[in-house]
Amino acid sequence: MGPDGQYHHPLQRTAEVIGAGAGAGAAIGEMTHSTNGVLIGAIIGSAGGLIVDQIMRHREEMREKATYDSAPEGSPDPRELQHR
């Protein structure tokens, strides 16, 4: 949550997730023992990291929205509590 009250996804976390995906993809591509394998693995891993980052961003936004939407507006009527 930023100082203006709006949700902001940190760019550093996006870079970390994409970088981790690229590293994992390059490591898997290294198993082919070719330069092209490393490059292709890094590209595919980066794309996978970007997808994971977008999923995480969406979940965080939905969690923030649900938190604000479900905030109680006041205490319930005691008669309502007796019927529950």
N, C-alpha and C positions, 0 to 999 in steps of 0.2 A: 504494500500500500504506500503510495507516494504522499508527499506533504500536502497535495491538493485534494486528498481523499479518494483519488482514482487509483485503480489497480495498475501497476507497472511491473512487467516481467523483466528481470534484470538481464541485460545484454551479456554480462559476464557468464551467467549460467547457460545461456544459449550457446555461447562459444565453447564452454567446457563440454557440453553434451555432444556437440558436433565434432569437437576434437577427439573426444573419447571414441565416438563411432568411427572416425577416420583411422585412429590408431588400431582399433580392433580389426577393422577391415583390412588395413595394411598388413597386420600380423597374420591374418588368415591368407591374404594374397601372397605373403612371403613363402607359404608352404608350397606354392607352385614352382618356386625357384626361378622366377623370371621377373624382369623389371615391369613388364606389362601387368602381371598378376598383382604386384604391389600397388600399382597405380589404379587399376580397376577396383581392387579391394578398398582402397582409400576413398575413392569416389562413391562407391556403393555404401560404405560405412558412414560417410558424411551425410548422404541422403537419408539413411536410416536414422542417424542421430537427429537430423532436422525434423523428421516425422515424430520421433519420440518427444522432442522438445515441444512441438506444437500440441501434442496430446497432453503433456504435462501442463502447458500454459492454459489449455481449455479447461482441464480439471480444476486448476487453481482458481480460475475465474468463476466457474460454477460453484465452487466451495465458498468463495467470498460472497457471491450473490445469494446463495442459500443461507448464509449466516445472517445477512442483513434482512432478508425476507422473512426469516423465522423469528426475529426478535420480538419478544412479547411487548404488547402495547400498554399493558397495565395488568394489575392483578385480577384474576378471574373472580367471578361472583362466588361466595362461599356455597351458595345453593347448587351451583354447577359442580363443585368438588364433591358434594355429597352424593350426586347421582352417578358419578364415575365409578 
